[in-house]
Amino acid sequence: MTNELTQGPVIKTMIRFAVPMILGNLLQQCYNIADTLIVGQFLGAGALAAVGSAFSLMTFLTSIVLGLAMGSGTVFSIRFGQKDDKGLKECILASFVLLGIVTIVVNIMVFAGIDWIIAVLSTPAELVTMMREYLIVIFAGLLGIFLYNFFASLLRSLGNSMVPLIFLAISAVLNIVLDLWFVAGLNRGVAGAAEATVISQYVSGIGIAMYTWIKHPELLRFRRGVRLRLSRVKEITSFSALTCLQQSIMNLGILAVQGLVNSFGTTVMAAFAAGVKIDAFAYLPVQDFGNAFSIFTAQNYGARQTERIKKGIRTSFIISMGFGLFISLCVFLFAEPLMRIFIDAGETAVIAEGVRYLRIEGTFYCLIAALFLLYGLYRALARPGMSVVLTIVSLGTRVGLAYAMAAVPAFGVVGIWWSIPIGWLLADALGIVYYWIQRKKLLAYSER
């Protein structure tokens, strides 16, 4: 099933396409949400801190594959909008080869450098063994992550956001069941939580690959004349490399902050681990709406539907701002009950620090909502470099301010929490001003 996003009412078309993406990635968060909740409740704050720190690392590694897949998806969407069947097939082949090679190289590197990684993250000595045990298993899931993200991006670029949701739903439920069995039932500790996640990742990855092979043979079974071309590899790379760089910078900055957080000890580590999970779950809908908006814009860019792009921009910003404000209110009011989902009620110091983090950073979700839309807009209008610039501004500000303010006794760890929304605000301002100045040129480009 494919869906041309170049036709029909803009609001209805966009929401119908975006909702399965949002639901799907909310389910994807269940991979690490389940790890955090079950590990925190059954294994304690120390294990939670180790898994939370590893989560930041895996988010960074996953961002490499995700960025390449998102960049490829933009090219697929443009080719689909142009109705260039041969070009689409050659881009699919080039993307699969490129992503596969990158995933294998990254996998080899992280296994070889696991001890160095643990040291760079400033992991407390009492957590090194648990973290190493968790990472050895979780790294094995990168190939499953590659398969899922490649085929999910392919299907979404053609307007099919429902099938990726279905496979994520299956694997998310499986992950929760296996987590409980391995951790609570078999007492396999943090390694059991990692094993549950990896098995679930391969179920979703292999499952969606088989579905695409069976249901869309026209995309994957190439006829004479369709082959791996250097020009297509360059085309995919030109989009994917910058999108990958953007995603990697985003998560590398988070990883750098994780190292600073770790220096404040286990209590702050555990609070941050739980807070980040709540964060990811809270603003993930606006992140995925931004990705859906990007695919919508890319298809219309390929089809030269400029007025439809303009209407999509206006509609998307209204929806995202409204949702961001609503979620901020909910997180501010219910910060303590949300923390108690992940942390035993007796861990009062951890809960208090987590509440402080959420009430500072979570108040400004509308800023990150705008930023995700700007990322998606510039990626779809063939300006992925601008998305990289916005990411550098956002994360550069965040990391620089975090280290500077944390060193001041009057701020301490609170300085880290405040650096996040300040970075969002500066990046938003730059992205909006750039669009306002360049809007005629940007939109005129789509009409060529």
ABEGO torsion letter per residue (X at the ends): XBBBAABEBAAAAAAAAAAAAAAAAAAAAAAAAAAAAAAAAAAEAAAAAAAAAAAAAAAAAAAAAAAAAAAAAAAAAAAAAAGBAAAAAAAAAAAAAAAAAAAAAAAAAAAAAAAAAAAAAGBBAAAAAAAAAAAAAAAAAAAAAAAAAAAAAAAAAAGBAAAAAAAAAAAAAAAAAAAAAAAAAAGAEAAAAAAAAAAAAAAAAAAAAAAAAAABAAAABBBBGBBBBAAAAAAAAAAAAAAAAAAAAAAAAAAAAAAAAAAAEAAAAAAAAAAAAAAAAAAAAAAAAAAAAAAAAAAAAAAGBAAAAAAAAAAAAAAAAAAAAAAAAAAAAAAAAAAAAABBAABAAAAAAAAAAAAAAAAAAAAAAAAAAAAAAAAAAGBAAAAAAAAAAAAAAAAAAAAAAAABAAAEAAAAAAAAAAAAAAAAAAAAAAAAAAAAAAAAAAAX
